[in-house]
Amino acid sequence: MCDRGDSNDGEVSKRRVVYIYSSEYVETCDSLSKVPNRASMVHSLIEAYGLLQYIRVVKPHVASMEEMAVFHTHSYLEHLHKISQTGDNDDPQSADFGLGYDCPVVEGIFDYAAAVGGATLTAAQCLVDGKCEVAINWAGGWHHAKKDEASGFCYVNDAVLGILKLREKYERVLYVDVDLHHGDGVEDAFSFTSKVMTVSLHKFSPGFFPGTGDVSDTGLGKGRWYAVNVPLEDGIRDDRYLQVFNSVMQEVKAVFNPEAVVMQLGADTMAGDPMCSFNMTPVGVGKCLNHILEWELPTLLLGGGGYNLANTARCWTHLTGTVLEQALSSEIPDHEFFTEYGPDYSLEISPSCRPDRNESQQLERVISTIKGNLKNVV
């Protein structure tokens, strides 16, 4: 699967990095109603900064029904396929499969799901085949979908498919999720196993989607203690977030000793996101990513949320530069979407002046609870 793309002959960073891209794939992802044109904006900015010369671009394959059925139920996939052909929003069965409200039925939605699922599987296969140390699929990371239902704008859980592919070779896979929302679909998929540890840092507050992911949610059965949740309040900034992230990940690495990592980097934590919750910048998330990259394990990077499209492109371009160890100029280069970056046309995102609602004592309690829980990992 990994040999379908072409390499680029630029100076290569010390890391071998695969970047999943094709114009057809980006076009399919652009059509998803919640984030119109986002995939194009992200790719165009990465390209405008000249980063493609340091990276191996690999064309994704489209996932087959069988490949998606490694996690999702046949009944869900068949229903998604059926309604996708007509865009029928009135099918009485749809509600049973989580389709409607926040997962609207649009024509071609099955093709979108298969494209995203296939792209993450292509990335994971490149790691399994030893073609790279890091594989990137920014249009992936749809972490809410359950095996038999769509949820929270997610129709296929490509993160779960990627982890299962890595598990064909690697005994212990770590999933790290820094999206604003709890990575509930991934946690649920692996809640009974000790082979996959899931770590999610997210906003946890009454009425905030999906409502799960308290520090006391630690997994079930054989998987008890293998789910780690870091609930946070509004307004958190880079420094504090990084402190919490580093404390937790240091402990996780020591007790779980993963052989491969999947990291979901949803950009809805950025200052200026319509979610208006966290107050982060790409620099803070980049430092979290660096912490993981320093382990030098096979690493799959995925996107996720991010509803201020320009800021999401800023964030994932900065992170691509981080992976490639390339410093990027502050000035946004001229390209197709240049006008979206006004009025400052700069790569940086400034935190807003909102208060940080996280109290130091509460964060210390959360970290100490997590450290206590992880002592149970054998």
Summary of the structure (lengths in Angstrom):
residues: 378
radius of gyration: 19.3
end to end distance: 35.7
largest distance: 55.1
contacts: 1361
relative contact order: 0.14
helix: 40%
strand: 13%
